[in-house]
Structures are given as C-alpha cells and as structure tokens.
Amino acid sequence: MLESQYELNKLFSTVIKLFQEQGANDISKVLKAAVISSEVGHYDNWNGGTEYYSIYIDVDATLFSFYEDQLSIIEEKIKEKLEILLRGVESEKIGAIIIRPVVKQYIDWTSVSDRTAKVDFLEKLNRIKSILISVATGGPKIQTVNEEYKNLYKELYSIFETLQLNNPNRYKDLWEWYGYWSSGDLPSYQSRRKYISDLYIDVIDQIEKSSDTVPIDQPFEITGWERVDRGVSEIRKRMSEAQTEEQFQAVGLLSREVFISLAQEVYDSEIHISTDGVNASKTDAKRMLDAFLSYELVGPSNVAYRRYAKSALDLANDLTHRRSASIHEASICVIAVISLVNIVKVITNKSNIRF
C-alpha cells in the first residue's frame, strides 16, 4: 500500500480529513501544501516479513520555517494517524515521518529591484525570444535588429547572474544564432520556432511560478499573546507568498483576525468604557481598542500619543474591512496592523521596547 503513490495519496487525504475534523488546522495546512513520497527504510524478515517505510513530507521553505520548532510534534501526530489507518496491515509499518524543506532555486526579486521586476523581466525574455524566432523565419534582416538584440542580451545576462539563474541562451549575437540554424540542424521554420521555445520554457516556467511579493519588513517584537503572535507571523508569511487577488484578500481577512485577537487580549469591560456608551461585543475590535486607548492614554500629556494610536487604529480598522484586494492595499493593511500591535504592546508593558 505504502509503495503506491496512488494509495499513499488516498491515505494522506484521509489523514488531512481527520485532522480537519479535529480542528488541527495547522497540521492539515502543512499536509495540503506538501509533496509526499515514501521509501522502504528497513526490512524485517521475521514472521513473513515486514517493510518499514520512511514517509517524506516536502514543503516550501517558508512554511517549513514557520513550523520548524513544532516539527517533532507534528511528525509524531501524523505517524499516529497513519498507524490508525494501517491497523491490521502487518506487512507494512511506518518507520519515520520526515518533514523537510523543498530544495529549489528561490528567486529574490529584491536583489534586482533597481533594474527590473518580474513582469518586466518576462516581457524582455519574450522579446528576445521573438527576435530570435523572427530573424530565423523570414522576418527582419539581422543587421536591422542585431544592436537591439545585443543590448537586450547583455541586460538579461546581468539579471540572470544576480538572480543566480541559468541563462539558457548562449547566442550573444544574432550572427552566432544564424551560424547554428543555417548549419542544417534546424532546416525548417517550425524546427527553429520549437528550438527557441524549448530553450526558454523551463526558466520562464520557473520565473512565472516565483513570488515577487516584497516581504513586509515592519519591526515586530513577540508580544507573548499567542494568538496575536501566531497571527502576525501568518499574515507576514501569507503576504510574502500572495500573488492573486483572492490571496491578497485572504491577507486582509487574517489581519482582521489579528485585530480582533489583539483587542480581546487587552480589553477589560470593567475599566475600558467605550467612548460612545455602547457595550463592545467580543468581535468589536474597533470599539474595544478605542476604549482601551482612551483609558490607558488619558490626560493632556498624552494627547499626541492618543491621536497617533487612534489614527493607527482607524487605518487598521478601515483596511481590514475593505473588500478590495491589491498588493498595495494588502501591504499597507499588514503594516498598519503590526504597527497597532506594537503600539498596544508598548502601552501594556509601561516600559521601553527596542526593535
């Protein structure tokens, strides 16, 4: 059973379902994002023979880093669930569960942010492809586009080097490309188009799948409030991975949850009286934090602090309620929420905090 990828996928689909039903969403999240494989790690020939399998759970480095301090616990819980599903199967046992980061080329777009961006780089790659194909299939004469090609090649080569990616194109000059296609190896237009398309297909696929979201570099110190700390870590991770409108919207929704968790940690209904006289509900983060700030920053000496803190509160509240979801709005939302968490933590500590 464990040697078959099909059966292994069914087993882990059931494991994910069990964890979801039991509210262990962190573990199910890891498994849903993983590539899972197995191999025999040990064979015991006693009593008909038993194969002990090592199960490898490969996840993105960002996700691995987020859960690294909990890996032994997560691995043990996964093993327990698999052993339940394998009851009665004497010939196959679980030897080890191993969660590990995927080893791949991670593209750091910030390293070339002064020269290009992901979309711009892809446009230039498609432009150089177009030139290579057109001159070899009855298009413009080489001498009319060769200067543009050479300049573009140099620019792309430099970016490839900085990104530590392999440049698949060895033709620095269109005459070099002419020498290859006219040698007889690529006799037809179709063969030349296919050659150039195949030349770039892997690197373009790698670039398209890479994340070009700039990480949120907002200073943040662990608060000791577990739900708030985990929430901030999660929105920073999600923001670093987000690429679609739906993913940016999810960042906003998670920021809203951090907003609520923060309010629930510091709000005391006995002393934090709302400024409008309306009792705050358990999810009314704006009213709870407004009452908290009014009480904790009372007096004329705190006017500027109070104004700044409430401005941060208003911004965070507004952004977490918006349904629009661009990278610009999601980034500002995350920064606003983290700023508010920092402010509230400083107030509750009544002491200096260094970031």
Phi, psi and omega in degrees: 000312184288341179280342181269124179296325179298312180292323178297318178297321178295318179300314184284334173297320178290320178299316179300316180299318179297315179296320179297317180296332181265004177080012179272068187291330179298317181290317179296326178296317178299313184292322180293334181267002189262157166255122189246134179218171181215156173206154179286121180262337184201144177234129178247116185274007179290138172056050176093348176097135177225129177262128178256119186261141167265128179254122181258126180243101185264123182232162177301148184301325179296314179293320179300315181297323182296323184253010189304320183286353180247005189302315183298323179291314180297316180299319180294320180292322177295318179299318180299318180293318179296322179295328175295316181290337182260013177302134180090349177265101186275339185274350181226130180226160177271118178274312182204147171251125185233110175266128184216155180284144176292130177269112180205175178277110177268127185268122180260095183290339178294336181289343180236018185297339178277353182240328184197174173226169185306309183297316180297318180296317178296321178298319180290324176296318179291328177293315181292326173299315182299318179297314181301318182288316186296318182290339181262002182226041174084013181274214184297156176290148184305317185295340181276341183234000186295323180294316176300316181299313183296320178294319179293321179299314180298318180296313181293321180300318179297319180292318176304315181299314181296320180283354182060041176250151179279124175279114185284348185264117181264359185268100181283344185219143181294336177291329174295319178294320177299318180300327181283310186290333182275358181284348180110350180289333180233079189286336185246160175301318181300317181294327180287318177299315181295320181300312182291320178298315179293329181300321186257353191301318183290315183290324177294320177298317179297317180292317181298326181276349182284156178264129178250016178287128180284126181301143176287119185256025181293128179301140181207130176249137180306131185271334187093351174270105193304311183294324178291313181298316180293324179294317178297317178299320182292317182290329176292319179295313181298322180294324180290339183258339189296139178223335183255165179301319180295323180290323176293324177295322178296325176299318178297319179293320177294323177297322176299320179294322177296318178305313180292316181299320179298314180299318181294331180289323189253343185284131176234110185297341181286328184241337181265091183270129183297146185290340180257003177081000180269130179293133181281135175281173183293343180246007180274075185298319182300311183292321180296313183288327176297317178294320178299312182294321180297325181281313186285335181245043183284154173101157183295333181288344182253013184302312182295317178299315183297318181296316180295313182298319181287331175294318177298320178297313181298318180296312180299318180296316181296313184292324181285349178259352180287145178264348176289157189210071174259165178298325179297310182291321179295320180296314179296322179300313181296316179298318181296316181293317179295321177300316180296319177299315179300315181298312182296322180295317178299318180297316183289330180285333184056033182211173179280135175239132179253134179257000000 
